[in-house]
């Protein structure tokens, strides 16, 4: 997989926790040290990819001034260290941006809040973010990675916020039926995040856009990261990357805004490490009605049409009686 390339595994446990490291982080480090690095899942590229990203969050957590705290990231097992520092810098800035935007948006939703995370299977957002009550988090990710991660999170006592719910949908069956069978509804606001989700090719990413477009209400946000190579394989001589992305997202009913990493770095008073990252950070607003909304409107229109027909029949019947009465009088 091209999107999994470029990561050099190493042992992050050689790094010592800083004085800013919490007790929970030290506990997670202890659990991490007991992990057996020779387990067969190490041969799974999706598992290695998820481990690498968890390593980046762990390194950020134990840094002197972390952007975010993810104490659960160390419990997944052997960690990896990237050769290029900018991988951590860009990824952690994107993670912080997504965290903040996600929580800011979900807190503005009244009633049930639906959050759909398209992830690598080791996303700890369901546990480390303080969700408002009545939030349902749907995690769509590789099933084998998620199950292993879920067991390790359970072992360290990770729990989602009170009065909230976490539901998993295997990435291999991330279709409308699977998501809706878990209780998702397109007549309720939702927020969608795409970070770490395996992308095979452009057609696969288009399927994801189509899925979100079908299920998300008008006005819902879809945000996250997508691989740069998706755009590089399609851009022509007369088309810039942003123009191509605008066209791609608009095809599925989204107005997209590309977020520059240096802009995010300035927001959080960080220096952006030089070097081109392999992801594009985006925020897209859905401009179409979901299939559920369209079905609701169809039913309303049908009912109004039926009521109009009944009213017309009653009016015609009344007029016929009155006409008959007048004719009889004559």
C-alpha positions in Angstrom: 0.0 0.0 0.0 1.5 3.4 -1.0 -0.2 5.1 1.9 1.6 2.9 4.4 5.1 3.5 2.9 7.9 5.6 4.4 7.8 4.4 8.0 10.9 3.0 9.7 10.1 0.9 12.7 12.3 1.3 15.8 11.8 1.0 19.6 10.4 4.2 21.1 10.8 2.7 24.5 14.4 4.0 24.5 12.9 7.4 25.0 12.5 8.3 28.7 9.4 10.1 29.9 9.8 13.8 30.6 8.9 15.4 33.9 5.6 16.3 32.2 4.6 12.7 31.9 1.5 11.7 33.9 1.2 8.7 36.2 -1.2 7.2 33.6 1.5 7.5 30.9 4.1 5.8 33.1 1.6 3.0 33.8 1.0 2.6 30.1 4.8 2.5 29.5 5.0 -0.3 32.0 2.4 -2.2 30.1 4.1 -1.5 26.8 7.4 -2.9 28.0 5.7 -6.3 28.6 4.4 -6.5 25.1 5.9 -9.4 23.0 7.3 -7.9 19.8 7.5 -11.2 18.0 3.7 -11.7 17.8 2.4 -12.6 14.3 0.3 -9.3 14.0 3.6 -7.5 13.4 3.5 -8.9 9.8 0.2 -7.1 9.2 0.9 -3.8 7.3 -2.3 -2.3 8.6 -1.3 -3.2 12.2 2.2 -1.7 11.7 0.8 1.4 10.2 -1.6 1.9 13.2 1.3 1.2 15.6 3.4 3.9 13.9 0.7 6.5 14.3 0.1 5.6 17.9 3.8 6.0 18.4 3.6 9.6 17.1 0.8 10.4 19.6 2.8 8.8 22.4 5.9 10.8 21.5 3.8 14.0 21.5 2.3 13.1 24.9 5.7 12.8 26.6 7.1 15.9 25.0 7.8 18.9 27.2 4.9 20.9 25.8 2.5 18.5 24.2 -0.3 19.6 21.8 -2.5 16.9 23.3 -2.4 14.1 25.9 -2.9 10.5 24.7 -1.9 8.3 27.6 -3.6 5.3 26.0 -1.3 5.4 22.9 1.5 3.5 24.7 -0.6 0.5 25.6 -0.7 -0.9 22.0 2.7 -2.5 22.0 6.1 -1.9 20.4 6.3 1.7 19.1 8.1 3.1 16.2 10.3 6.1 15.6 10.3 7.9 12.3 13.5 8.9 10.5 12.1 12.3 9.6 10.8 14.5 12.4 8.4 16.3 10.2 6.2 13.2 10.1 5.4 13.6 13.8 5.1 17.4 13.5 2.6 17.4 10.7 0.5 14.4 12.0 0.3 15.8 15.5 -0.7 19.2 14.3 -3.4 17.7 12.2 -4.6 15.5 15.1 -4.8 18.5 17.4 -6.7 20.5 14.7 -9.2 17.7 14.1 -9.7 17.2 17.9 -10.5 20.8 18.5 -12.7 21.3 15.4 -14.6 18.0 16.2 -15.4 18.9 19.8 -16.3 22.5 18.9 -18.8 21.3 16.3 -20.3 18.4 18.3 -21.0 20.6 21.3 -23.2 22.8 19.1 -25.5 19.8 18.3 -28.7 19.5 20.3 -29.9 16.0 21.3 -28.2 12.9 19.9 -24.8 13.6 18.4 -23.4 11.2 15.8 -19.7 11.1 15.2 -18.3 8.7 12.5 -14.5 8.0 12.8 -12.9 6.4 9.7 -9.6 5.3 11.4 -6.7 2.9 11.4 -8.2 0.8 14.2 -6.1 2.4 17.0 -7.7 5.8 17.2 -8.1 6.7 20.9 -10.5 9.7 20.3 -13.5 7.8 21.7 -11.6 7.4 25.0 -9.4 10.5 25.4 -11.8 13.2 24.2 -14.4 14.6 26.6 -17.6 14.0 24.7 -20.9 15.7 25.6 -23.6 13.4 26.8 -25.7 11.6 24.2 -22.8 11.2 21.8 -22.7 8.1 19.7 -19.3 7.3 18.2 -19.1 5.0 15.2 -15.6 3.6 14.5 -15.1 2.3 11.0 -11.7 0.6 10.8 -9.9 -2.7 10.0 -11.6 -5.3 12.2 -8.4 -7.2 13.1 -6.6 -4.1 14.2 -9.6 -2.7 16.1 -10.2 -5.9 18.0 -6.6 -6.1 19.2 -6.5 -2.5 20.2 -9.9 -2.7 22.0 -8.6 -5.5 24.1 -5.5 -3.6 25.1 -7.6 -0.5 25.9 -9.9 -2.6 28.0 -6.9 -4.0 29.9 -5.8 -0.4 30.9 -9.4 0.6 31.9 -10.2 2.9 29.0 -13.8 4.0 28.9 -15.8 6.4 26.7 -17.5 9.4 28.4 -20.5 8.8 30.6 -23.8 8.6 28.7 -22.0 8.1 25.4 -21.7 5.0 23.2 -19.0 3.5 21.0 -19.9 1.2 18.1 -17.5 -0.5 15.7 -18.1 -1.2 12.0 -15.5 -3.4 10.2 -13.8 -1.4 7.4 -14.4 -4.4 5.1 -18.2 -3.9 5.4 -18.3 -0.1 5.8 -21.5 0.2 3.7 -24.8 1.9 4.3 -26.5 -1.3 5.7 -23.8 -2.0 8.3 -23.7 1.6 9.6 -27.5 2.0 9.7 -28.0 -1.4 11.4 -25.9 0.0 14.2 -28.4 2.9 14.7 -27.0 5.6 12.5 -29.7 7.8 10.9 -29.4 10.4 8.1 -32.1 12.5 9.7 -29.9 13.4 12.6 -26.8 15.7 12.4 -23.4 13.9 12.2 -19.7 14.7 12.0 -17.3 12.6 10.0 -13.5 12.2 10.5 -11.1 10.6 8.0 -7.6 10.1 9.6 -5.6 6.9 9.3 -8.3 5.1 7.3 -6.7 2.7 4.8 -6.9 4.1 1.2 -6.2 1.7 -1.6 -6.6 3.9 -4.6 -8.7 6.9 -5.8 -11.7 4.7 -6.6 -11.7 3.5 -3.0 -11.6 7.1 -1.7 -14.4 8.0 -4.0 -16.5 5.2 -2.5 -15.9 6.8 0.9 -17.0 10.2 -0.3 -20.1 8.6 -1.8 -20.9 6.8 1.5 -20.6 10.0 3.5 -22.6 12.0 0.9 -25.4 9.4 1.0 -25.7 9.3 4.8 -24.8 12.7 6.1 -27.4 15.5 6.4 -27.0 18.7 4.6 -24.7 21.0 6.5 -22.7 18.2 8.1 -18.9 18.4 8.2 -16.4 15.8 6.8 -12.8 16.6 7.9 -9.5 14.9 8.2 -6.5 13.9 6.1 -6.2 12.2 2.7 -3.0 10.9 1.0 -1.2 13.4 -1.2 -0.6 10.7 -3.9 -4.3 10.5 -4.6 -4.1 14.0 -6.1 -0.7 13.5 -7.7 -2.0 10.6 -9.8 -4.8 12.8 -11.3 -3.5 16.3 -11.6 -3.0 17.5 -15.2 -1.0 20.3 -16.7 -3.9 22.7 -16.6 -5.2 21.8 -13.2 -3.7 22.7 -9.7 -4.1 20.4 -6.7 -6.7 22.6 -5.1 -8.7 22.9 -8.3 -8.7 19.1 -8.7 -9.8 18.6 -5.0 -12.6 21.2 -5.4 -13.9 19.3 -8.4 -13.5 15.9 -6.7 -15.4 16.9 -3.5 -18.1 18.9 -5.4 -18.9 15.8 -7.5 -20.2 14.2 -4.2 -21.8 17.4 -2.9 -19.1 18.8 -0.7 -17.6 22.3 -0.6 -14.0 21.6 0.5 -11.5 23.9 2.2 -7.9 22.8 2.2 -6.1 23.6 5.5 -2.4 24.5 5.2 -0.2 22.9 7.9 1.7 26.1 8.4 -1.6 27.9 9.2 -2.3 25.2 11.9 1.2 25.5 13.3 0.8 29.3 13.7 -2.6 28.7 15.4 -0.9 26.6 18.1 2.3 28.7 18.2 4.4 25.9 16.8 7.2 25.9 14.2 6.5 23.7 11.3 9.3 21.3 10.6 10.5 21.7 7.0 9.7 18.9 4.6 6.7 17.9 2.5 4.2 15.7 4.3 2.3 12.9 2.7 -1.2 14.0 3.6 -3.7 16.8 2.8 -5.7 18.3 5.6 -9.3 19.2 4.7 -12.6 20.4 6.0 -15.6 19.8 3.8 -19.2 20.9 4.2 -22.0 18.7 2.8 -24.4 20.6 0.5 -26.8 17.8 -0.4 -29.7 16.2 1.5 -29.0 12.7 2.8 -31.0 9.7 1.4 -33.0 9.7 4.7 -33.8 13.3 4.3 -34.9 12.8 0.7 -37.1 9.9 1.8 -38.7 12.0 4.5 -39.4 14.8 2.0 -40.8 12.2 -0.4 -43.2 10.9 2.2 -44.3 14.4 3.2 -44.9 15.3 -0.4 -46.8 12.1 -1.0 -49.0 12.8 2.1 -49.7 16.3 1.0 -50.5 15.1 -2.5 -52.9 12.5 -1.1 -54.5 15.1 1.2 -54.9 17.4 -1.8 -56.5 14.7 -3.8 -58.9 13.9 -0.9 -59.7 17.6 -0.5 -60.3 17.9 -4.3 -62.6 14.9 -4.2 -64.6 16.3 -1.3 -64.8 19.7 -3.1 -66.0 18.0 -6.3 -68.5 16.0 -4.4 -69.9 19.0 -2.6 -70.2 21.0 -5.8 -72.0 18.0 -7.5 -74.5 17.9 -4.6 -75.1 21.7 -4.7 -75.5 21.6 -8.5 -77.9 18.7 -8.3 -80.0 20.6 -5.7 -80.1 23.8 -7.8 -81.1 21.8 -10.9 -83.9 20.1 -8.9 -85.2 23.4 -7.7 -85.4 24.7 -11.2 
